[in-house]
Amino acid sequence: MGAAALPLPPTGSLPPLRRPDTFTEEQVASSLDNLEAIYCPIPLSFVLQSPKKSKKHILPVAATPPVDSGYASEDENDKEDAAKVKEALLELRADAFERDFAIRWLTSFVSRVEEMILIPDDARQLATDKAYCILESFTSTPEDEDQEDEGIERDFSFTLCSSAPSPVTGSCENAISVRLIDGPLASTDHTAVGLQSFAASIIMPQLMCASPSRFGLEELAKKETPPYIIELGAGTGLVGLAMAHMLPHLGVAQPTPLIATDFHPVVLENLRTNITSNFPGVENPPVDACHLDWSAVSREPPLDRQADMLVATDVIYAPEHAIWLRDCAAQLLAPDGTFWVLIAIRTTGKFEGISDTLEAAFAAKECPKDADGRLLSILDIEIMAKPDGLGRGDESGYKLFRIGWK
């Protein structure tokens, strides 16, 4: 905040994010405090009663006590200044350009926060949580505070390039659109990571649309029976929903829905909402949501069939996850099926080296075998660069795994 105790416009106060490695804890706290003061309003009566000195702090996501903005004064003669502050706040909140700038800055901030090496890990986490809280304020109003947070709606569009004209449109290029909700950003349940769409889940549909034949999607149209596809750790459902919109353009019949699975009940609830919103009014949508525990795989319907294709994106966050995923895939993948996995490469931070655990799991002696003695194996690994504008700060690239029986 400035010395004049007035809110500062985001365009004039937020530091450029070109060099996040130079950011200091004080600089981040000041920037977020200023945005919070503008876009997370507190009762003016509290402002007038607060101590004059600003407090430097960053609130965790679960905490919502009022913030000392530094505007307050115990002197009655300062009431006029307080009125000016209130007027300035209202003017800033109504400025669409400033608002859009703040949203873009916050979105970039949370994706690059891991690059802020001058800030301790715990402070970076708290700053990330606070940034998400401020972002959430852009999607709610004071009247909504007592209502359930429905998250942020996002639109995605991918260009499908097929080798043959689509039986739907007659074109070799078609727009594949997906609209979904990223769950509440202020969720206090940090195990529900599937409530947000991470970069890998955006990159996978891009890859599939750019080259369907690479993933064997055009070959699925030649099968005598409709293909059976299962997504593991579906999260918001972006990959499965994109595939469901994509397959008809490739001539793939879909009387059997694609099965999007996840473990967490809250994630599944959000996933079902996204399925309904993408296929409004459709009694039997081409995607079905289903609970699946990798460590105790159920073969009850709709998981009673083996899949022609399994898909998973950025679903490993602990070594045991890789083992569970491997053993789960062994039960669900058909003898001639393919399992595609896209994982972020992280060389710093909490999840450093986690992408290597999948390779280790498949190299283990206890790697599963089928009835004919074939091993479930990694058939190919492709290293991919991190696209501009996508991915968290701790992601340096991605590994695309092609897995099958050998």
VOVO-516532 format. One line per 3 residues: for each residue y, z, x of N, C-alpha, C. Coordinates in pm, whole numbers. Example, Ala and Ser with C-alpha at 12.3 -4.5 7.8 and 13.67 -1.06 7.14 Angstrom:
BEGIN
-569,780,1319,-450,780,1230,-330,780,1320 ~ -225,708,1285,-106,714,1367,3,787,1290
***
This chain:
BEGIN
-119,0,84,0,0,0,124,0,87 ~ 234,-55,37,355,-62,114,433,66,109 ~ 533,78,199,611,200,208,698,220,86
728,112,14,812,123,-104,737,175,-224 ~ 612,207,-209,529,263,-315,512,168,-433 ~ 531,39,-411,511,-60,-514,381,-135,-485
311,-181,-588,188,-258,-565,221,-389,-494 ~ 135,-429,-402,158,-551,-325,77,-666,-384 ~ 134,-783,-400,60,-899,-451,-58,-930,-359
-175,-960,-415,-291,-994,-332,-263,-1108,-234 ~ -188,-1210,-277,-162,-1324,-189,-81,-1285,-66 ~ -2,-1178,-77,81,-1139,34,30,-1021,113
-77,-958,66,-123,-835,131,-265,-840,184 ~ -350,-924,126,-490,-927,170,-505,-1005,300 ~ -570,-947,399,-585,-1015,528,-681,-1132,519
-655,-1240,592,-748,-1355,593,-885,-1312,642 ~ -988,-1375,586,-1126,-1337,621,-1186,-1429,727 ~ -1100,-1497,800,-1152,-1586,905,-1220,-1508,1017
-1170,-1387,1048,-1225,-1306,1158,-1262,-1167,1106 ~ -1367,-1157,1024,-1405,-1026,972,-1447,-927,1081 ~ -1484,-979,1198,-1526,-890,1307,-1410,-810,1365
-1286,-843,1326,-1169,-769,1375,-1119,-665,1274 ~ -1179,-662,1155,-1133,-570,1051,-1160,-426,1090 ~ -1065,-338,1057,-1083,-195,1078,-1109,-125,946
-1162,-5,953,-1191,71,832,-1063,98,753 ~ -956,130,824,-828,158,758,-774,34,688 ~ -789,-82,751,-742,-207,693,-817,-241,564
-949,-222,567,-1031,-249,449,-997,-152,336 ~ -986,-23,371,-955,79,270,-820,51,204 ~ -720,14,285,-587,-15,231,-591,-135,136
-663,-240,175,-672,-360,91,-739,-331,-42 ~ -852,-258,-36,-925,-228,-158,-850,-129,-245 ~ -781,-33,-184,-700,61,-262,-591,-11,-338
-528,-110,-273,-422,-185,-338,-475,-264,-458 ~ -591,-329,-439,-651,-405,-549,-695,-314,-662 ~ -748,-197,-625,-792,-102,-728,-674,-52,-809
-562,-26,-740,-443,23,-810,-391,-81,-909 ~ -407,-210,-875,-357,-316,-963,-452,-342,-1079 ~ -580,-360,-1046,-674,-411,-1146,-766,-306,-1208
-759,-182,-1161,-837,-74,-1221,-737,33,-1265 ~ -658,8,-1370,-548,96,-1408,-595,235,-1445 ~ -510,334,-1415,-535,472,-1450,-421,519,-1540
-440,624,-1619,-334,672,-1708,-208,707,-1631 ~ -91,663,-1681,34,692,-1613,60,841,-1604 ~ 10,917,-1703,29,1062,-1698,-37,1121,-1574
-151,1064,-1535,-218,1112,-1414,-137,1074,-1290 ~ -80,952,-1291,0,907,-1178,117,1002,-1155 ~ 183,1043,-1264,300,1128,-1252,264,1267,-1204
140,1310,-1224,99,1444,-1185,32,1448,-1049 ~ 2,1333,-990,-72,1329,-864,17,1366,-748 ~ -39,1418,-639,41,1450,-522,100,1324,-461
211,1340,-389,285,1225,-338,212,1153,-227 ~ 139,1225,-147,73,1167,-31,-50,1088,-72 ~ -65,965,-17,-184,884,-47,-305,943,20
-417,929,-48,-546,970,9,-623,845,46 ~ -672,840,169,-753,727,212,-898,756,182 ~ -957,677,93,-1097,699,59,-1151,575,-6
-1282,562,-2,-1350,454,-72,-1457,517,-159 ~ -1451,488,-288,-1545,550,-381,-1675,475,-386 ~ -1789,545,-391,-1916,477,-413,-1921,421,-554
-2014,328,-576,-2020,259,-704,-2046,352,-820 ~ -2121,461,-797,-2157,549,-907,-2043,644,-945 ~ -1941,654,-861,-1834,748,-888,-1717,678,-953
-1659,738,-1057,-1549,674,-1127,-1432,767,-1154 ~ -1404,869,-1067,-1289,952,-1092,-1161,875,-1066 ~ -1048,916,-1125,-922,847,-1103,-885,848,-955
-807,748,-915,-768,732,-776,-622,766,-757 ~ -592,839,-650,-453,867,-616,-394,740,-557 ~ -304,673,-629,-250,546,-584,-138,561,-484
-84,682,-468,27,701,-377,161,676,-443 ~ 157,647,-575,281,618,-645,350,744,-697 ~ 278,856,-702,323,970,-779,427,1053,-706
495,1131,-783,593,1224,-727,609,1340,-821 ~ 630,1458,-764,651,1576,-847,796,1587,-889 ~ 886,1503,-831,1028,1510,-861,1057,1432,-988
1123,1496,-1084,1155,1431,-1211,1248,1313,-1189 ~ 1325,1316,-1079,1419,1207,-1052,1347,1078,-1017 ~ 1216,1088,-991,1140,968,-954,1080,896,-1074
1109,943,-1195,1051,879,-1313,1092,732,-1324 ~ 1216,705,-1281,1262,567,-1287,1180,478,-1194 ~ 1148,534,-1074,1064,460,-981,924,437,-1038
873,540,-1108,741,527,-1168,741,417,-1274 ~ 849,405,-1347,859,301,-1449,860,162,-1384 ~ 926,152,-1268,929,25,-1196,789,-12,-1147
718,92,-1100,581,68,-1054,494,17,-1168 ~ 507,81,-1283,428,41,-1399,460,-103,-1439 ~ 587,-137,-1437,628,-273,-1473,572,-375,-1373
577,-338,-1243,524,-427,-1141,374,-447,-1155 ~ 302,-338,-1189,158,-347,-1210,125,-439,-1325 ~ 195,-423,-1435,170,-506,-1553,197,-654,-1521
301,-679,-1443,335,-816,-1407,227,-877,-1319 ~ 177,-799,-1223,72,-849,-1135,-58,-874,-1210 ~ -92,-783,-1301,-217,-799,-1377,-213,-924,-1464
-93,-963,-1506,-80,-1079,-1594,-70,-1211,-1517 ~ -60,-1202,-1385,-44,-1321,-1302,-181,-1382,-1272 ~ -211,-1495,-1336,-344,-1557,-1323,-370,-1604,-1181
-266,-1653,-1113,-285,-1701,-976,-324,-1587,-882 ~ -252,-1474,-894,-283,-1358,-811,-423,-1305,-842 ~ -458,-1305,-970,-590,-1258,-1013,-700,-1344,-953
-685,-1476,-961,-786,-1567,-907,-798,-1551,-756 ~ -685,-1532,-689,-687,-1512,-544,-764,-1385,-509 ~ -739,-1278,-586,-807,-1150,-562,-957,-1164,-582
-999,-1237,-685,-1141,-1256,-712,-1208,-1333,-598 ~ -1141,-1440,-552,-1198,-1519,-442,-1208,-1436,-315 ~ -1105,-1355,-288,-1107,-1273,-168,-1219,-1169,-175
-1233,-1103,-288,-1338,-1002,-304,-1477,-1064,-292 ~ -1494,-1182,-351,-1624,-1249,-344,-1659,-1283,-199 ~ -1561,-1334,-124,-1584,-1363,17,-1605,-1236,97
-1532,-1131,60,-1543,-1004,132,-1686,-950,126 ~ -1746,-945,6,-1880,-887,-5,-1985,-974,65 ~ -1958,-1104,80,-2054,-1190,148,-2042,-1181,301
-1930,-1127,350,-1909,-1122,495,-1891,-980,548 ~ -1914,-882,462,-1888,-744,504,-1976,-702,621 ~ -2097,-757,631,-2186,-719,740,-2135,-767,876
-2039,-860,877,-1981,-908,1002,-1873,-815,1054 ~ -1835,-715,974,-1727,-624,1014,-1784,-515,1104 ~ -1805,-553,1228,-1879,-468,1323,-1800,-347,1369
-1669,-344,1346,-1588,-230,1386,-1597,-115,1286 ~ -1660,-142,1171,-1668,-43,1064,-1810,14,1060 ~ -1826,148,1053,-1960,208,1046,-2040,158,926
-2172,162,938,-2260,110,833,-2233,175,698 ~ -2220,309,696,-2202,377,567,-2068,339,504 ~ -1965,320,586,-1835,281,533,-1839,138,479
-1916,50,545,-1930,-87,496,-1999,-88,360 ~ -2102,-3,345,-2173,2,217,-2082,52,106 ~ -2005,157,136,-1913,210,35,-1805,108,0
-1757,35,101,-1657,-67,76,-1713,-178,-12 ~ -1839,-216,14,-1904,-318,-69,-1916,-272,-213 ~ -1959,-148,-232,-1971,-94,-367,-1836,-93,-439
-1732,-55,-366,-1600,-49,-429,-1552,-189,-465 ~ -1577,-287,-377,-1539,-425,-405,-1609,-475,-531 ~ -1738,-442,-546,-1811,-481,-666,-1752,-415,-791
-1710,-289,-779,-1648,-220,-892,-1521,-291,-935 ~ -1441,-332,-838,-1316,-402,-871,-1346,-537,-933 ~ -1445,-608,-878,-1485,-735,-937,-1528,-717,-1082
-1600,-609,-1108,-1646,-583,-1245,-1530,-564,-1340 ~ -1419,-509,-1290,-1305,-482,-1378,-1245,-611,-1433 ~ -1269,-724,-1366,-1216,-851,-1413,-1290,-902,-1535
-1406,-847,-1563,-1487,-894,-1676,-1486,-796,-1792 ~ -1407,-689,-1783,-1404,-590,-1891,-1261,-555,-1927 ~ -1245,-497,-2043,-1115,-450,-2090,-1126,-303,-2124
-1014,-231,-2138,-1022,-89,-2172,-1101,-64,-2299 ~ -1095,-161,-2395,-1168,-141,-2520,-1318,-148,-2499 ~ -1360,-210,-2386,-1503,-227,-2360,-1563,-113,-2280
-1483,-15,-2238,-1530,86,-2145,-1647,166,-2200 ~ -1651,185,-2331,-1759,264,-2390,-1878,177,-2429 ~ -1868,45,-2403,-1976,-45,-2438,-2059,-78,-2315
-2178,-124,-2337,-2268,-158,-2227,-2214,-277,-2149 ~ -2213,-266,-2017,-2168,-374,-1930,-2270,-486,-1933 ~ -2222,-609,-1962,-2313,-722,-1975,-2316,-809,-1850
-2246,-769,-1744,-2251,-843,-1620,-2156,-962,-1618 ~ -2176,-1050,-1521,-2088,-1164,-1499,-2164,-1293,-1526 ~ -2106,-1380,-1607,-2169,-1507,-1639,-2133,-1610,-1532
-2234,-1684,-1485,-2213,-1782,-1379,-2275,-1916,-1418 ~ -2210,-2024,-1377,-2260,-2158,-1403,-2300,-2224,-1271 ~ -2416,-2288,-1271,-2465,-2358,-1153,-2498,-2502,-1192
-2471,-2594,-1101,-2501,-2734,-1126,-2563,-2795,-1001 ~ -2673,-2866,-1019,-2744,-2931,-910,-2765,-3078,-944 ~ -2759,-3165,-844,-2780,-3308,-865,-2925,-3343,-832
-3000,-3385,-932,-3140,-3422,-916,-3148,-3568,-874 ~ -3210,-3594,-760,-3228,-3731,-709,-3376,-3763,-705 ~ -3423,-3841,-801,-3566,-3874,-808,-3590,-4017,-763
-3714,-4046,-728,-3748,-4181,-680,-3768,-4279,-794 ~ -3778,-4229,-917,-3796,-4316,-1034,-3699,-4271,-1143 ~ -3660,-4363,-1232,-3568,-4327,-1339,-3626,-4217,-1428
-3541,-4129,-1472,-3581,-4020,-1560,-3624,-4075,-1696 ~ -3737,-4029,-1750,-3776,-4070,-1885,-3682,-4013,-1991 ~ -3598,-3919,-1952,-3504,-3858,-2045,-3374,-3937,-2052
-3319,-3973,-1934,-3188,-4040,-1930,-3195,-4182,-1876 ~ -3308,-4219,-1810,-3318,-4352,-1752,-3248,-4365,-1619 ~ -3193,-4255,-1568,-3122,-4258,-1440,-3202,-4188,-1332
-3179,-4227,-1205,-3245,-4161,-1092,-3168,-4038,-1047 ~ -3045,-4024,-1096,-2965,-3906,-1064,-2924,-3837,-1193 ~ -2949,-3709,-1200,-2919,-3633,-1321,-2862,-3496,-1283
-2772,-3448,-1365,-2712,-3316,-1343,-2801,-3209,-1405 ~ -2839,-3112,-1324,-2919,-2999,-1371,-2828,-2877,-1377 ~ -2805,-2827,-1496,-2711,-2716,-1514,-2784,-2591,-1561
-2743,-2479,-1505,-2800,-2349,-1543,-2686,-2251,-1562 ~ -2689,-2181,-1672,-2591,-2074,-1697,-2668,-1943,-1707 ~ -2624,-1846,-1628,-2696,-1718,-1633,-2601,-1602,-1611
-2652,-1484,-1635,-2577,-1361,-1618,-2631,-1285,-1498 ~ -2543,-1258,-1404,-2575,-1162,-1299,-2551,-1025,-1359 ~ -2651,-938,-1350,-2644,-808,-1415,-2526,-725,-1367
-2504,-610,-1431,-2389,-525,-1399,-2377,-497,-1251 ~ -2262,-532,-1195,-2240,-512,-1052,-2230,-365,-1016 ~ -2200,-280,-1114,-2184,-138,-1086,-2310,-59,-1117
-2422,-128,-1131,-2547,-57,-1160,-2576,47,-1053 ~ -2609,168,-1096,-2641,274,-1000,-2786,268,-956 ~ -2863,180,-1016,-3003,166,-976,-3013,57,-871
-3013,95,-745,-3010,-2,-638,-3146,-69,-614 ~ -3250,-27,-688,-3378,-97,-675,-3380,-223,-759 ~ -3284,-237,-849,-3280,-353,-937,-3202,-467,-871
-3242,-504,-749,-3170,-608,-675,-3176,-742,-745 ~ -3276,-763,-830,-3291,-891,-899,-3186,-915,-1005 ~ -3094,-823,-1024,-2987,-844,-1121,-2881,-939,-1069
-2881,-967,-940,-2786,-1061,-883,-2858,-1182,-825 ~ -2786,-1297,-825,-2841,-1421,-770,-2800,-1431,-624 ~ -2897,-1420,-534,-2870,-1427,-392,-2874,-1572,-345
-2825,-1596,-223,-2808,-1732,-173,-2937,-1812,-175 ~ -3049,-1749,-138,-3176,-1822,-132,-3214,-1881,-268 ~ -3182,-1809,-375,-3215,-1859,-509,-3125,-1974,-551
-3013,-1992,-483,-2926,-2107,-508,-2970,-2225,-421 ~ -3010,-2195,-298,-3051,-2300,-204,-3180,-2368,-248 ~ -3276,-2291,-301,-3405,-2349,-339,-3390,-2460,-444
-3316,-2440,-554,-3299,-2552,-648,-3225,-2670,-586 ~ -3131,-2641,-495,-3063,-2751,-426,-3162,-2837,-350 ~ -3253,-2772,-279,-3353,-2844,-201,-3447,-2923,-292
-3491,-2858,-399,-3584,-2925,-491,-3520,-3045,-559 ~ -3395,-3032,-597,-3326,-3143,-663,-3297,-3257,-566 ~ -3268,-3221,-441,-3237,-3324,-342,-3359,-3406,-306
-3479,-3344,-309,-3602,-3415,-274,-3720,-3359,-351 ~ -3736,-3398,-478,-3848,-3346,-558,-3985,-3378,-498 ~ -3997,-3495,-434,-4127,-3534,-378,-4166,-3443,-262
-4070,-3390,-190,-4097,-3299,-79,-4175,-3177,-127 ~ -4145,-3132,-248,-4210,-3014,-304,-4327,-3051,-396 ~ -4361,-3179,-401,-4472,-3222,-484,-4443,-3221,-632
-4315,-3216,-669,-4280,-3207,-811,-4308,-3337,-885 ~ -4284,-3451,-821,-4312,-3578,-886,-4463,-3601,-900 ~ -4542,-3543,-809,-4687,-3554,-818,-4741,-3479,-940
-4668,-3374,-981,-4713,-3296,-1097,-4717,-3382,-1224 ~ -4633,-3486,-1228,-4630,-3572,-1346,-4758,-3654,-1358 ~ -4831,-3669,-1249,-4953,-3750,-1249,-5077,-3670,-1287
-5063,-3538,-1297,-5179,-3455,-1331,-5223,-3479,-1475 ~ -5353,-3473,-1497,-5407,-3495,-1631,-5370,-3382,-1726 ~ -5359,-3262,-1671,-5321,-3148,-1753,-5182,-3100,-1711
-5105,-3042,-1803,-4972,-2993,-1768,-4979,-2890,-1655 ~ -4889,-2896,-1560,-4894,-2805,-1445,-4861,-2662,-1487 ~ -4917,-2569,-1413,-4893,-2427,-1439,-4817,-2371,-1318
-4696,-2323,-1341,-4607,-2278,-1233,-4568,-2133,-1257 ~ -4572,-2053,-1151,-4533,-1912,-1160,-4428,-1883,-1054 ~ -4320,-1818,-1095,-4220,-1770,-1000,-4241,-1621,-978
-4248,-1580,-853,-4267,-1439,-817,-4133,-1378,-778 ~ -4102,-1261,-833,-3973,-1198,-805,-3859,-1285,-855 ~ -3864,-1324,-981,-3771,-1423,-1036,-3627,-1375,-1042
-3605,-1245,-1054,-3468,-1194,-1060,-3393,-1247,-1181 ~ -3280,-1313,-1158,-3201,-1367,-1268,-3266,-1490,-1330 ~ -3366,-1547,-1260,-3437,-1662,-1313,-3378,-1796,-1275
-3285,-1798,-1180,-3216,-1922,-1147,-3312,-2032,-1105 ~ -3408,-2002,-1017,-3500,-2105,-968,-3587,-2159,-1082 ~ -3648,-2068,-1156,-3735,-2111,-1265,-3661,-2188,-1374
-3542,-2144,-1407,-3463,-2213,-1509,-3423,-2352,-1461 ~ -3383,-2362,-1334,-3348,-2494,-1280,-3469,-2587,-1284 ~ -3587,-2534,-1249,-3708,-2617,-1252,-3742,-2661,-1393
-3723,-2571,-1489,-3753,-2604,-1628,-3662,-2715,-1680 ~ -3536,-2716,-1636,-3444,-2824,-1674,-3476,-2953,-1596 ~ -3530,-2937,-1477,-3555,-3049,-1387,-3681,-3128,-1422
-3789,-3059,-1455,-3920,-3123,-1470,-3925,-3234,-1574 ~ -3861,-3219,-1691,-3867,-3330,-1788,-3808,-3460,-1734 ~ -3706,-3450,-1647,-3647,-3571,-1587,-3743,-3639,-1490
-3843,-3564,-1444,-3942,-3620,-1353,-4067,-3666,-1426 ~ -4065,-3656,-1559,-4179,-3698,-1639,-4291,-3597,-1643 ~ -4260,-3470,-1611,-4362,-3366,-1611,-4371,-3302,-1749
-4490,-3305,-1809,-4510,-3244,-1940,-4509,-3091,-1926 ~ -4451,-3023,-2025,-4440,-2877,-2019,-4480,-2807,-2148 ~ -4600,-2836,-2203,-4641,-2759,-2319,-4669,-2613,-2283
-4701,-2589,-2155,-4722,-2453,-2106,-4595,-2410,-2033 ~ -4535,-2297,-2070,-4410,-2258,-2005,-4428,-2216,-1860 ~ -4324,-2235,-1783,-4318,-2180,-1648,-4308,-2028,-1662
-4385,-1954,-1584,-4387,-1809,-1596,-4299,-1747,-1487 ~ -4190,-1684,-1528,-4100,-1616,-1436,-4132,-1467,-1438 ~ -4177,-1415,-1324,-4223,-1276,-1320,-4130,-1187,-1239
-4130,-1059,-1274,-4058,-959,-1196,-4118,-823,-1229 ~ -4084,-725,-1147,-4140,-591,-1163,-4050,-497,-1241 ~ -3920,-507,-1217,-3826,-407,-1270,-3793,-434,-1417
-3804,-336,-1506,-3777,-357,-1649,-3636,-406,-1678 ~ -3535,-352,-1608,-3397,-394,-1632,-3377,-539,-1590 ~ -3440,-578,-1479,-3432,-716,-1433,-3498,-809,-1534
-3612,-769,-1587,-3682,-850,-1686,-3600,-867,-1813 ~ -3531,-762,-1853,-3447,-770,-1973,-3335,-872,-1952 ~ -3273,-867,-1835,-3167,-963,-1804,-3223,-1105,-1793
-3343,-1117,-1736,-3409,-1246,-1723,-3434,-1309,-1859 ~ -3480,-1230,-1953,-3506,-1282,-2088,-3377,-1327,-2155 ~ -3269,-1255,-2130,-3139,-1295,-2183,-3099,-1431,-2127
-3121,-1452,-1999,-3086,-1578,-1937,-3171,-1694,-1989 ~ -3297,-1667,-2016,-3384,-1771,-2073,-3332,-1813,-2210 ~ -3299,-1716,-2292,-3249,-1745,-2427,-3118,-1822,-2423
-3028,-1784,-2332,-2898,-1851,-2326,-2909,-1994,-2275 ~ -3013,-2024,-2195,-3031,-2160,-2145,-3104,-2249,-2244 ~ -3175,-2188,-2337,-3248,-2266,-2437,-3222,-2208,-2576
-3095,-2210,-2619,-3058,-2148,-2747,-3126,-2218,-2864 ~ -3179,-2137,-2953,-3242,-2190,-3073,-3379,-2249,-3052 ~ -3430,-2246,-2929,-3564,-2302,-2901,-3668,-2193,-2925
-3758,-2218,-3018,-3857,-2116,-3056,-3952,-2085,-2941 ~ -3996,-2188,-2870,-4086,-2170,-2756,-4022,-2232,-2632 ~ -3934,-2159,-2565,-3866,-2214,-2448,-3963,-2245,-2335
-3926,-2335,-2244,-4016,-2375,-2136,-4028,-2273,-2023 ~ -3964,-2157,-2037,-3975,-2048,-1940,-4009,-1921,-2015 ~ -4104,-1846,-1961,-4144,-1719,-2021,-4133,-1609,-1916
-4081,-1494,-1954,-4067,-1381,-1861,-4187,-1289,-1874 ~ -4235,-1239,-1761,-4356,-1158,-1761,-4349,-1053,-1650 ~ -4394,-932,-1680,-4400,-825,-1580,-4515,-851,-1484
-4489,-827,-1354,-4594,-842,-1254,-4570,-744,-1140 ~ -4672,-665,-1111,-4671,-572,-999,-4758,-633,-889 ~ -4697,-674,-777,-4774,-738,-670,-4884,-649,-616
-4862,-519,-617,-4960,-427,-558,-5076,-399,-652 ~ -5065,-438,-777,-5173,-418,-875,-5166,-532,-975 ~ -5211,-649,-934,-5195,-772,-1011,-5279,-769,-1138
-5212,-793,-1250,-5282,-804,-1378,-5317,-951,-1403 ~ -5437,-975,-1453,-5479,-1112,-1487,-5483,-1131,-1637 ~ -5411,-1046,-1708,-5399,-1063,-1852,-5307,-1181,-1881
-5322,-1249,-1997,-5232,-1359,-2033,-5086,-1312,-2027 ~ -4997,-1394,-1975,-5016,-1535,-1939,-5056,-1558,-1793 ~ -5099,-1453,-1725,-5136,-1466,-1583,-5287,-1480,-1565
-5355,-1528,-1667,-5500,-1541,-1661,-5545,-1677,-1606 ~ -5446,-1760,-1569,-5478,-1890,-1509,-5428,-1894,-1366 ~ -5489,-1981,-1284,-5441,-2000,-1149,-5331,-2107,-1150
-5234,-2088,-1064,-5114,-2171,-1067,-5125,-2292,-975 ~ -5071,-2404,-1022,-5059,-2523,-937,-4949,-2501,-833 ~ -4852,-2418,-869,-4742,-2390,-776,-4692,-2248,-796
-4669,-2180,-684,-4601,-2051,-683,-4469,-2069,-610 ~ -4366,-1998,-655,-4234,-2005,-592,-4178,-1865,-578 ~ -4115,-1837,-464,-4050,-1707,-443,-3932,-1727,-349
-3820,-1661,-377,-3701,-1673,-292,-3647,-1534,-258 ~ -3639,-1506,-128,-3578,-1383,-76,-3629,-1258,-147 ~ -3760,-1238,-144,-3820,-1128,-220,-3879,-1019,-131
-3862,-1030,0,-3923,-934,92,-3815,-847,156 ~ -3824,-717,134,-3727,-622,190,-3795,-506,261 ~ -3927,-514,277,-4003,-413,352,-4134,-479,395
-4193,-434,507,-4317,-495,556,-4429,-498,452 ~ -4439,-391,373,-4546,-388,273,-4527,-495,165 ~ -4401,-535,142,-4377,-640,44,-4446,-770,84
-4444,-801,213,-4508,-923,262,-4659,-921,237 ~ -4720,-807,258,-4864,-793,236,-4896,-803,88 ~ -4818,-734,6,-4841,-741,-139,-4823,-884,-189
-4719,-951,-141,-4692,-1088,-184,-4808,-1180,-146 ~ -4858,-1165,-25,-4970,-1246,22,-5093,-1225,-66 ~ -5128,-1100,-91,-5249,-1070,-169,-5233,-1111,-316
-5111,-1098,-367,-5083,-1143,-504,-5101,-1294,-514 ~ -5045,-1366,-418,-5056,-1512,-418,-5202,-1556,-410 ~ -5283,-1483,-334,-5424,-1519,-319,-5496,-1514,-453
-5455,-1425,-542,-5518,-1414,-673,-5467,-1519,-773 ~ -5343,-1564,-753,-5280,-1650,-854,-5280,-1797,-818 ~ -5297,-1833,-689,-5283,-1972,-648,-5413,-2050,-663
-5406,-2165,-726,-5523,-2252,-744,-5570,-2309,-610 ~ -5695,-2354,-602,-5750,-2406,-475,-5666,-2517,-413 ~ -5605,-2602,-495,-5522,-2711,-442,-5374,-2684,-464
-5340,-2559,-493,-5201,-2525,-521,-5118,-2502,-395 ~ -4987,-2495,-414,-4893,-2472,-305,-4801,-2356,-339 ~ -4777,-2273,-240,-4687,-2158,-255,-4566,-2182,-167
-4447,-2193,-229,-4321,-2213,-157,-4243,-2082,-152 ~ -4204,-2043,-31,-4128,-1919,-11,-4006,-1950,74 ~ -3889,-1909,27,-3765,-1922,103,-3710,-1782,131
-3693,-1750,258,-3650,-1615,298,-3530,-1625,392 ~ -3434,-1536,372,-3318,-1532,460,-3356,-1472,596 ~ -3303,-1530,702,-3321,-1476,837,-3208,-1378,863
-3245,-1253,889,-3145,-1150,915,-3169,-1094,1055 ~ -3069,-1108,1140,-3082,-1064,1280,-3004,-937,1308 ~ -2934,-886,1207,-2861,-760,1221,-2876,-680,1093
-2841,-553,1101,-2838,-470,981,-2972,-413,941 ~ -2974,-358,821,-3089,-285,771,-3215,-370,764 ~ -3200,-500,733,-3317,-587,712,-3339,-681,829
-3297,-640,946,-3317,-720,1066,-3466,-747,1089 ~ -3500,-874,1108,-3637,-913,1138,-3732,-913,1020 ~ -3681,-890,898,-3771,-879,783,-3841,-1011,754
-3778,-1123,790,-3842,-1252,763,-3968,-1272,847 ~ -3978,-1199,959,-4097,-1212,1045,-4220,-1144,985 ~ -4199,-1054,890,-4311,-979,835,-4406,-1068,755
-4354,-1176,697,-4442,-1266,621,-4539,-1337,715 ~ -4488,-1383,828,-4575,-1447,927,-4680,-1350,979 ~ -4638,-1226,1002,-4732,-1125,1051,-4841,-1097,948
-4804,-1096,820,-4902,-1068,715,-5009,-1176,709 ~ -4970,-1301,729,-5067,-1410,722,-5146,-1426,852 ~ -5099,-1363,958,-5172,-1368,1085,-5274,-1255,1096
-5270,-1161,1004,-5359,-1046,1009,-5504,-1086,982 ~ -5598,-1008,1037,-5740,-1036,1021,-5785,-1027,876 ~ -5715,-942,800,-5754,-922,660,-5691,-1024,566
-5640,-1134,620,-5582,-1239,536,-5687,-1288,435 ~ -5650,-1303,307,-5747,-1336,202,-5817,-1471,223 ~ -5942,-1476,174,-6022,-1599,174,-6062,-1632,31
-6084,-1761,4,-6131,-1798,-129,-6284,-1803,-130 ~ -6341,-1845,-242,-6486,-1845,-257,-6555,-1938,-157 ~ -6481,-2038,-106,-6538,-2132,-10,-6509,-2092,134
-6452,-1972,152,-6425,-1923,286,-6295,-1973,347 ~ -6212,-2042,269,-6085,-2091,321,-5981,-1979,323 ~ -5899,-1977,426,-5795,-1876,440,-5667,-1919,368
-5600,-1824,307,-5465,-1851,257,-5374,-1850,379 ~ -5312,-1962,409,-5244,-1979,537,-5104,-2037,522 ~ -5021,-2009,620,-4891,-2074,630,-4915,-2212,689
-4888,-2315,610,-4915,-2452,653,-4797,-2512,728 ~ -4677,-2462,698,-4558,-2520,762,-4442,-2422,747 ~ -4355,-2417,848,-4232,-2337,843,-4117,-2425,887
-4012,-2427,807,-3891,-2501,844,-3775,-2404,855 ~ -3704,-2408,967,-3586,-2325,987,-3464,-2401,938 ~ -3384,-2337,857,-3268,-2401,798,-3141,-2325,833
-3033,-2399,857,-2905,-2338,888,-2845,-2277,762 ~ -2757,-2181,779,-2688,-2117,669,-2577,-2210,618 ~ -2581,-2248,490,-2477,-2338,437,-2341,-2268,433
-2236,-2344,447,-2101,-2288,436,-2079,-2233,296 ~ -2022,-2114,291,-1986,-2055,164,-2098,-1985,89 ~ -2217,-1980,148,-2330,-1914,83,-2389,-1809,176
-2444,-1704,116,-2517,-1604,193,-2433,-1486,235 ~ -2501,-1372,252,-2436,-1251,298,-2406,-1262,448 ~ -2323,-1168,493,-2284,-1169,633,-2398,-1147,729
-2506,-1078,684,-2618,-1051,775,-2721,-1163,775 ~ -2696,-1272,702,-2788,-1385,697,-2742,-1492,795 ~ -2830,-1531,887,-2795,-1632,987,-2859,-1767,958
-2953,-1772,865,-3022,-1895,830,-3135,-1862,734 ~ -3226,-1958,716,-3335,-1939,620,-3464,-2002,671 ~ -3576,-1945,629,-3708,-2000,660,-3772,-2046,530
-3816,-2171,530,-3888,-2226,416,-4036,-2234,454 ~ -4120,-2160,381,-4264,-2155,407,-4338,-2240,305 ~ -4431,-2321,354,-4528,-2389,267,-4664,-2326,293
-4721,-2267,188,-4843,-2187,201,-4953,-2244,111 ~ -5075,-2246,161,-5186,-2295,80,-5319,-2254,141 ~ -5427,-2299,78,-5563,-2267,126,-5605,-2366,234
-5660,-2314,344,-5701,-2401,456,-5832,-2350,516
***
